[in-house]
């Protein structure tokens, strides 16, 4: 009879994580490579350590497959978003949104308006992904046309999108966090105002100040006029083409799942391409699969509009699968449990307990890169500790969202970061310094934990 697998010591559990981080840093910084192979390398090291601890290969493989299975829905959504972008480009939907956006949004208020627009759409839909995949795509184009650096625009989009994702009662993570912690949904949302509210106000102020840099003569009106004229010449710009974006947002608001809602948006985009732009069925199918290639002859417009397609998402899908394979092995072999237990021993005060929760959620987004795992695993870990400390469950649920939900978009190999990278076309480490809400919110959470402000306790 086989003996039971041994529990990993802390150094054994940390070895795969440390080596994976070294692999990632070396490959990205030294060779300017992608995270795919280093993540596979981390999975190999974790698997070897699992075998050394007495786990069978069949068990390790089961954990690996289960880790990947968690993200299959996200991968399907990514593929559909690729189709939607290609269809919306060839149909003139995105060019129309850019055309009107360039005329309405002035440079001085653009970043502030971008963050607010994405926050409102995300509050209404409860989805940062749907927000980035609809209005986010257009705002990236408008920002590029206005001459803004794309990482700055992407940061404003993500700050707004994740504000709504975090505060909307329609959001899956906003429902998941209190469910794991044992809190009431609306108590959880009200409690998050103390950390998310100040973070958002400071973020809006920073975007307003940053936008003032572009108020003067930095932008050349001739370039904007050229983009407008080129779009007007090569596309049938029509206000009706704004309706598909409204339709997708409405479907998500009315709780139609993201996958059929986005697929419906891609289908409507294909119809608009045939009706408004005179595209053939073959051209629409090609744009949905391979992406749209703009041939206007104006380099700035062609760069702006040549993207999308299901195949453009395959690299990101592979990245997510590689990352979650590593997380699956780490969880199945018990190495994540060992790391979590070591962290929990350090949580001796309310402040350190909140800090540990936030940092563990961020760490889970790095190690087991999925924002749902970054909420569920620390939630299970710390629930009893919060009860022993006499803290209400909504303190835990708030810390889980402050750390887990908001940090997911900042990590390239996380499902959130991979999605934003593929959708907006900006590398997560590039937009990270400008995603002000995502950076500030975890800090506010930790500060409130140490000061004790708003940390509500159970009545004796």
C-alpha positions, 0 to 999 in steps of 0.5 A, a space after each residue: 500500500 502506497 504511503 500518503 504524500 508528505 506535507 511540503 515544508 515552507 522552503 519546498 513550497 516556495 522553491 517552485 514559486 521563486 524559480 518561476 519568478 526568476 525564469 519570468 524575470 530573466 526571460 522578459 527582461 533579458 530576452 524580451 520574451 513572453 511569460 509562456 515558457 517560464 510558466 511551463 518551467 515553473 509547472 515542471 519544477 512544481 510537478 517534480 517537487 510534488 513527485 518528491 513529496 510522494 504524489 503520484 503523476 496521475 494526481 498531479 496531472 489531475 490537478 494540472 487539468 483541473 487548474 486549466 479547466 477553471 479558465 475555460 470560460 474565460 478562454 471562450 470569452 477571449 476568443 469571442 471578444 477577438 471575433 467581436 473586435 474583428 466584426 466591429 472593425 469591418 462593420 464600421 462600428 469601432 471607426 464610428 465610435 472613434 469618429 464621434 469620440 474624437 469630435 466630442 472628447 477634448 484632450 484636457 478632459 479625455 482621461 477623466 472622461 474615459 475613467 468615468 465612462 468606463 466606471 458608469 458602464 461597468 457599474 451598469 453591467 457589473 463586468 470589467 471585461 464587457 466594458 473593456 471589450 466594448 467602450 474600452 476598444 473605442 476609447 483606446 482608438 480615440 486616445 490614440 487619435 488624440 495623441 495620448 500614450 496608450 498605457 495611460 489610456 489603458 490605465 484610465 480604462 482599467 481603473 474605471 472598469 474595475 471600479 464598476 466591477 468591484 462596486 456593482 451588485 451585478 458583478 460576479 466577484 462582488 457576489 463571490 467575496 461576501 459569499 466566501 466570507 459569510 457577509 451580506 452583499 449590500 453590507 459588503 458593497 457599503 463597506 467597500 465605499 470606505 476604501 474604494 471611494 477615496 481611491 477613486 476620487 484620488 484617481 480621478 484627480 490624477 487623471 484630470 491633472 495628467 490630462 492638463 499636460 495635453 491641453 496645450 500645443 502638444 496635439 496637432 489638430 491636423 493629425 486628428 482632422 486627417 484621421 476623421 477625413 480618412 474614416 469618413 472616406 473609407 467607412 459609412 459612418 452612421 449613428 445607427 452603428 452605435 447601437 450594437 455597443 448599446 445592445 451588448 451593454 443592455 444584454 449584460 445589464 439584463 443578466 444575459 451571460 457574457 458569452 452569448 451577449 458578446 457572441 450576439 454582438 459579434 453577429 450583429 457586427 457582421 450584419 452591419 458590415 454587410 448592410 452598411 459597408 457592403 462587405 461580403 460574407 467571406 470578408 466578415 468571416 475572415 475579419 472575425 477569424 484573422 482580424 481586420 486589416 485596414 488599407 486606407 494608405 494613412 499609417 496612423 489610421 491603419 495602425 489604429 484599425 488593423 487588429 482583432 480576430 479570434 486568432 489574435 487571442 490564441 497567444 493569450 489563451 495559451 498564456 492563461 492555460 500555462 499559468 493555471 497549470 502551474 496554479 493547479 499543480 501548486 494547489 493539488 500538491 498542497 504547496 499553496 496550503 503550506 505558503 498560506 499557513 506560514 502567512 497566517 502565522 504572521 497575522 497577529 493584529 487586526 492590521 496585519 490580518 488585513 494586510 495578510 489578506 490583501 497581500 495573499 490575494 495579490 499573491 494568489 493572482 500571481 501564483 494561481 493566476 485567476 481572480 476567482 481563486 484569489 478570492 476563494 482561497 484566501 477567503 477560506 484561509 482567513 474566515 476563521 481568523 477574522 471570527 477569532 478576532 471578533 471582526 465582522 465578515 464584511 471586513 474580510 470580504 472587503 479585503 478580499 476584493 481590495 486585493 484579489 479583484 483589483 490586482 488581477 488586471 495588473 499581472 500579464 499571466 493572470 486571466 484578468 491581465 491577459 484579457 486586458 492585454 489582448 483586448 486593449 493591445 497594451 502590455 499590463 506592466 506598461 499600463 500598471 503605473 497608470 491604473 491608479 485605482 488598482 494601485 491605491 485601493 489595496 493600500 487604503 485597505 491596509 491603512 484602514 486595517 492598521 488604524 482600525 477605522 471602519 473595522 467593524 467588530 461583532 457585538 459582544 
